[in-house]
């Protein structure tokens, strides 16, 4: 039963990342469908591996576990990935929204690993709302 749950969560995390990535792909952004799906899946995987290690070694006197370290490590790692998506041409900086999106998608993967499925769905919906609705607002109202 546990293996089936992990498989379903792996697929769920991948799909949530892919849904967000699809929006980015449609807009022609460099990081799209595959990138967002992989970041969400990877953050799920690192979180679940940490949890398994914690379960196996938590009673050991030689091993110390701080659950906040996995969150910190994933956030920093995805931050470096996002930094690679940011570049500056002669007139403006580009890729900040992509970097922020990748960072949030990592959080969604961790949320799925913590079995907080409803929260993961709501955050996915909010990210799509930000990318689509806020993006249209910014393009039509603010930048004119």
Backbone as JSON, one array per atom type, in Angstrom:
{
  "sequence": "XXXXXXXXXXXXXXXXXXXXXXXXXXXXXXXXXXXXXXXXXXXXXXXXXXXXXXXXXXXXXXXXXXXXXXXXXXXXXXXXXXXXXXXXXXXXXXXXXXXXXXXXXXXXXXXXXXXXXXXXXXXXXXXXXXXXXXXXXXXXXXXX",
  "N": [[0.82, -1.2, 0.0], [1.94, 1.24, 0.8], [3.92, 1.61, -1.16], [2.31, 2.0, -3.42], [1.07, 4.4, -2.72], [3.3, 6.12, -2.72], [4.0, 6.0, -5.43], [1.69, 7.12, -6.58], [1.85, 9.68, -5.44], [4.28, 10.56, -6.56], [3.53, 10.74, -9.26], [1.47, 12.62, -9.01], [2.85, 14.92, -8.01], [4.54, 15.35, -10.21], [2.63, 15.9, -12.21], [1.42, 18.26, -11.21], [3.58, 20.07, -11.3], [4.0, 19.94, -14.06], [1.63, 21.03, -15.08], [1.84, 23.72, -14.36], [4.2, 24.27, -15.72], [3.33, 23.9, -18.33], [1.83, 26.19, -18.91], [3.92, 28.04, -18.95], [5.35, 27.05, -21.08], [3.55, 27.44, -23.21], [3.66, 30.2, -23.3], [6.15, 30.48, -24.36], [8.48, 30.45, -22.81], [11.82, 29.85, -21.55], [12.22, 27.91, -19.5], [10.03, 25.38, -19.18], [7.42, 23.06, -19.64], [8.77, 20.48, -19.18], [10.88, 21.24, -17.42], [9.61, 22.42, -15.16], [8.05, 20.25, -14.31], [10.09, 18.44, -13.64], [11.44, 19.81, -11.56], [9.46, 19.92, -9.58], [8.98, 17.18, -9.18], [11.57, 16.39, -8.38], [11.92, 17.84, -5.97], [9.94, 16.66, -4.45], [10.98, 14.05, -4.35], [13.49, 14.39, -2.99], [12.51, 15.23, -0.52], [10.98, 13.04, 0.35], [12.93, 11.08, 0.47], [14.55, 12.14, 2.47], [12.75, 11.94, 4.6], [12.51, 9.14, 4.77], [15.14, 8.48, 5.5], [15.23, 9.76, 7.96], [13.3, 8.27, 9.37], [14.62, 5.81, 9.45], [17.02, 6.31, 10.85], [16.57, 7.89, 13.09], [16.71, 7.19, 15.79], [19.34, 6.82, 16.31], [22.34, 7.58, 18.0], [24.51, 8.73, 16.78], [23.65, 10.14, 14.6], [22.14, 13.11, 13.5], [19.12, 14.81, 12.91], [17.45, 17.45, 11.38], [14.46, 18.6, 10.46], [14.01, 21.04, 9.14], [16.23, 21.42, 7.6], [16.03, 20.04, 5.16], [14.1, 21.48, 3.79], [15.36, 23.96, 3.62], [17.65, 23.24, 2.13], [16.55, 22.39, -0.35], [15.25, 24.75, -1.13], [17.45, 26.5, -1.41], [18.95, 25.14, -3.36], [17.18, 25.14, -5.59], [17.03, 27.83, -5.84], [19.57, 28.43, -6.87], [19.28, 27.17, -9.35], [17.2, 28.72, -10.39], [18.55, 31.16, -10.49], [20.15, 30.75, -12.66], [18.31, 31.0, -14.66], [17.84, 33.64, -14.87], [18.67, 36.52, -16.64], [20.37, 39.36, -18.02], [19.74, 41.69, -20.47], [20.6, 44.39, -22.65], [18.74, 46.32, -21.84], [16.96, 45.39, -19.87], [16.14, 43.15, -17.11], [15.58, 39.68, -17.32], [13.64, 36.72, -16.71], [13.02, 36.57, -14.03], [10.42, 35.95, -13.13], [10.21, 33.33, -14.02], [12.21, 32.14, -12.45], [11.12, 32.55, -9.89], [8.79, 31.05, -10.18], [9.84, 28.45, -10.48], [10.92, 28.12, -7.97], [8.63, 28.16, -6.32], [7.34, 25.89, -7.34], [9.04, 23.91, -6.44], [8.4, 24.01, -3.75], [5.79, 23.07, -3.92], [6.21, 20.4, -4.62], [7.46, 19.49, -2.25], [5.31, 19.85, -0.54], [3.47, 17.95, -1.48], [4.91, 15.67, -0.76], [4.62, 15.8, 1.95], [2.06, 15.01, 2.25], [0.08, 16.89, 1.97], [-2.14, 17.4, 0.08], [-4.34, 18.98, -0.75], [-3.46, 21.57, -0.19], [-1.3, 21.67, -1.98], [-2.68, 21.56, -4.42], [-4.17, 23.96, -4.27], [-2.1, 25.88, -4.18], [-0.94, 25.38, -6.68], [-3.06, 26.17, -8.34], [-3.11, 28.9, -7.62], [-0.6, 29.74, -8.55], [-0.92, 29.39, -11.33], [-2.99, 31.24, -11.68], [-1.59, 33.6, -11.02], [0.38, 33.59, -13.05], [-1.22, 33.69, -15.38], [-3.57, 35.5, -15.1], [-2.57, 37.71, -13.56], [-0.38, 38.17, -15.16], [-1.59, 38.96, -17.6], [-2.85, 41.3, -16.69], [-0.63, 42.83, -15.94], [0.64, 43.11, -18.42], [-1.31, 44.44, -20.0], [-2.33, 46.62, -18.48], [-0.42, 47.79, -16.64], [2.03, 48.05, -18.06], [1.41, 49.74, -20.17]],
  "CA": [[0.0, 0.0, 0.0], [2.83, 2.39, 0.89], [4.55, 1.81, -2.47], [1.3, 2.57, -4.3], [0.92, 5.8, -2.33], [4.47, 6.84, -3.21], [3.87, 6.1, -6.89], [0.64, 8.12, -6.86], [2.38, 11.0, -5.09], [5.26, 10.91, -7.6], [2.78, 11.16, -10.44], [0.76, 13.85, -8.66], [3.83, 16.01, -7.99], [4.96, 15.58, -11.59], [1.53, 16.54, -12.93], [1.25, 19.64, -10.75], [4.66, 20.84, -11.9], [3.78, 19.99, -15.5], [0.52, 21.96, -15.35], [2.4, 25.07, -14.3], [5.15, 24.36, -16.83], [2.61, 24.0, -19.61], [1.52, 27.6, -19.1], [5.17, 28.7, -19.32], [5.67, 26.55, -22.42], [2.67, 28.14, -24.14], [4.16, 31.57, -23.42], [7.45, 30.46, -25.01], [9.56, 30.68, -21.85], [12.89, 28.85, -21.63], [11.86, 26.82, -18.59], [8.63, 25.09, -19.45], [6.74, 21.83, -19.25], [9.68, 19.49, -18.6], [11.64, 21.81, -16.31], [8.75, 22.57, -13.98], [7.7, 18.9, -13.85], [11.27, 17.86, -13.01], [11.72, 20.48, -10.28], [8.44, 19.48, -8.62], [9.28, 15.77, -8.9], [12.82, 16.32, -7.63], [11.74, 18.29, -4.59], [9.19, 15.57, -3.79], [11.89, 12.93, -4.13], [14.43, 14.72, -1.91], [11.77, 15.29, 0.74], [10.58, 11.68, 0.77], [14.18, 10.38, 0.84], [14.92, 12.65, 3.8], [11.82, 11.35, 5.56], [12.89, 7.73, 4.94], [16.37, 8.47, 6.3], [14.84, 10.14, 9.32], [12.63, 7.11, 9.97], [15.58, 4.72, 9.66], [18.15, 6.65, 11.71], [16.23, 8.89, 14.11], [17.07, 6.74, 17.13], [20.79, 6.67, 16.4], [23.02, 8.66, 18.72], [25.53, 9.33, 15.92], [23.03, 10.86, 13.49], [21.26, 14.2, 13.91], [18.22, 15.23, 11.85], [16.66, 18.66, 11.56], [13.57, 18.64, 9.29], [14.11, 22.3, 8.42], [17.38, 21.39, 6.69], [15.64, 19.61, 3.81], [13.42, 22.62, 3.17], [16.41, 24.93, 3.34], [18.5, 22.73, 1.06], [15.82, 22.44, -1.61], [15.05, 26.16, -1.49], [18.71, 27.05, -1.89], [19.29, 24.48, -4.63], [16.32, 25.66, -6.65], [17.44, 29.22, -6.0], [20.68, 28.42, -7.83], [18.71, 26.85, -10.65], [16.48, 29.93, -10.81], [19.52, 32.2, -10.84], [20.59, 30.46, -14.02], [17.25, 31.39, -15.59], [17.78, 35.1, -14.89], [19.73, 37.15, -17.4], [20.17, 40.78, -18.29], [20.18, 42.19, -21.77], [21.03, 45.79, -22.54], [17.73, 47.22, -21.29], [16.15, 44.88, -18.76], [16.42, 41.83, -16.53], [14.54, 38.72, -17.7], [13.69, 35.42, -16.07], [12.7, 36.62, -12.6], [9.17, 35.21, -12.91], [10.55, 31.92, -14.2], [12.95, 31.72, -11.25], [10.16, 32.5, -8.79], [7.91, 29.92, -10.44], [10.57, 27.22, -10.16], [11.06, 28.08, -6.51], [7.33, 27.76, -5.77], [7.07, 24.51, -7.75], [9.77, 23.05, -5.49], [7.57, 23.96, -2.55], [4.64, 22.19, -4.2], [6.71, 19.02, -4.51], [7.62, 19.19, -0.83], [3.98, 19.79, 0.04], [2.93, 16.63, -1.82], [5.62, 14.68, 0.05], [4.07, 15.89, 3.31], [0.67, 14.55, 2.13], [-0.81, 18.06, 2.01], [-2.56, 17.43, -1.32], [-5.22, 20.11, -1.01], [-2.61, 22.76, -0.23], [-0.55, 21.61, -3.24], [-3.62, 21.94, -5.48], [-4.48, 25.39, -4.15], [-0.92, 26.65, -4.59], [-0.84, 25.23, -8.14], [-4.09, 27.06, -8.89], [-2.68, 30.28, -7.42], [0.52, 30.02, -9.47], [-1.52, 29.57, -12.66], [-3.69, 32.53, -11.61], [-0.57, 34.65, -11.09], [0.99, 33.6, -14.38], [-2.17, 34.04, -16.45], [-4.37, 36.71, -14.84], [-1.68, 38.81, -13.21], [0.43, 38.43, -16.35], [-2.4, 39.76, -18.52], [-3.01, 42.61, -16.07], [0.65, 43.53, -16.05], [0.89, 43.4, -19.84], [-2.27, 45.39, -20.58], [-2.59, 47.8, -17.66], [0.75, 48.41, -16.04], [3.09, 48.37, -19.03], [0.96, 50.66, -21.22]],
  "C": [[0.86, 1.26, 0.0], [3.5, 2.67, -0.46], [3.57, 2.42, -3.46], [1.09, 4.05, -3.99], [2.09, 6.63, -2.86], [4.39, 7.02, -4.72], [2.83, 7.16, -7.26], [1.12, 9.53, -6.54], [3.43, 11.46, -6.09], [4.57, 11.44, -8.85], [2.07, 12.48, -10.18], [1.69, 15.05, -8.66], [4.28, 16.36, -9.4], [3.88, 16.32, -12.37], [1.32, 17.99, -12.5], [2.34, 20.54, -11.33], [4.46, 21.01, -13.4], [2.67, 20.96, -15.88], [1.03, 23.39, -15.36], [3.38, 25.27, -15.47], [4.5, 24.49, -18.19], [2.25, 25.45, -19.92], [2.77, 28.35, -19.55], [5.58, 28.3, -20.73], [4.85, 27.28, -23.47], [3.13, 29.57, -24.36], [5.56, 31.63, -24.04], [8.62, 30.74, -24.09], [10.58, 29.55, -21.93], [12.62, 27.65, -20.72], [10.37, 26.57, -18.75], [8.18, 23.78, -18.86], [7.68, 20.86, -18.53], [10.4, 20.01, -17.36], [10.81, 21.89, -15.05], [8.35, 21.21, -13.42], [8.88, 18.27, -13.11], [11.59, 18.51, -11.66], [10.71, 20.02, -9.22], [8.7, 18.02, -8.21], [10.53, 15.65, -8.04], [12.66, 16.77, -6.19], [10.9, 17.29, -3.79], [10.16, 14.45, -3.4], [12.87, 13.21, -2.99], [13.73, 14.74, -0.55], [11.43, 13.89, 1.24], [11.81, 10.86, 1.16], [14.63, 10.84, 2.22], [14.04, 12.01, 4.87], [12.17, 9.89, 5.83], [14.16, 7.61, 5.77], [16.08, 8.79, 7.76], [14.21, 8.96, 10.05], [13.63, 6.0, 10.31], [16.65, 5.04, 10.71], [17.82, 7.58, 12.86], [16.6, 8.47, 15.52], [18.57, 6.62, 17.36], [21.43, 7.86, 17.09], [24.03, 9.39, 17.83], [24.94, 10.21, 14.82], [22.04, 11.9, 14.03], [20.41, 14.64, 12.71], [17.45, 16.47, 12.25], [15.77, 18.78, 10.32], [13.66, 19.94, 8.49], [15.26, 22.29, 7.41], [17.0, 20.95, 5.29], [14.94, 20.74, 3.08], [14.45, 23.67, 2.75], [17.27, 24.49, 2.15], [17.81, 22.79, -0.3], [15.62, 23.88, -2.05], [16.33, 26.79, -2.03], [19.1, 26.45, -3.23], [18.46, 24.99, -5.79], [16.61, 27.14, -6.88], [18.61, 29.34, -6.97], [20.19, 28.11, -9.23], [17.98, 28.06, -11.23], [17.43, 31.04, -11.2], [20.06, 32.0, -12.25], [19.56, 30.86, -15.07], [17.16, 32.91, -15.74], [18.95, 35.63, -15.71], [19.36, 38.59, -17.7], [20.63, 41.08, -19.71], [20.47, 43.68, -21.59], [20.01, 46.68, -21.82], [16.95, 46.69, -20.09], [16.61, 43.5, -18.3], [15.27, 40.91, -16.9], [14.72, 37.44, -16.9], [13.33, 35.42, -14.59], [11.43, 35.83, -12.29], [9.4, 33.72, -13.06], [11.25, 31.39, -12.95], [12.01, 31.58, -10.06], [9.22, 31.31, -8.95], [8.58, 28.59, -10.11], [10.7, 27.04, -8.65], [9.75, 27.62, -5.86], [7.0, 26.31, -6.12], [7.84, 23.53, -6.85], [8.99, 22.92, -4.18], [6.36, 23.07, -2.73], [5.06, 20.73, -4.09], [6.9, 18.6, -3.07], [6.27, 19.03, -0.14], [3.31, 18.45, -0.26], [3.59, 15.56, -0.96], [5.12, 14.67, 1.49], [2.59, 15.52, 3.35], [-0.34, 15.69, 2.27], [-1.31, 18.33, 0.59], [-3.44, 18.65, -1.64], [-4.41, 21.4, -1.1], [-1.82, 22.8, -1.55], [-1.43, 22.02, -4.42], [-3.93, 23.43, -5.46], [-3.3, 26.24, -4.6], [-0.72, 26.55, -6.1], [-1.84, 26.16, -8.83], [-3.64, 28.52, -8.77], [-1.52, 30.66, -8.34], [-0.01, 30.24, -10.88], [-2.26, 30.91, -12.72], [-2.69, 33.68, -11.74], [0.02, 34.73, -12.49], [0.03, 34.09, -15.47], [-2.84, 35.39, -16.19], [-3.47, 37.9, -14.51], [-0.8, 39.18, -14.4], [-0.31, 39.28, -17.38], [-2.59, 41.18, -17.98], [-1.74, 43.43, -16.22], [0.92, 43.97, -17.49], [-0.03, 44.49, -20.38], [-2.43, 46.68, -19.79], [-1.31, 48.51, -17.24], [1.78, 48.86, -17.08], [2.65, 49.3, -20.16], [1.15, 52.06, -20.82]]
}
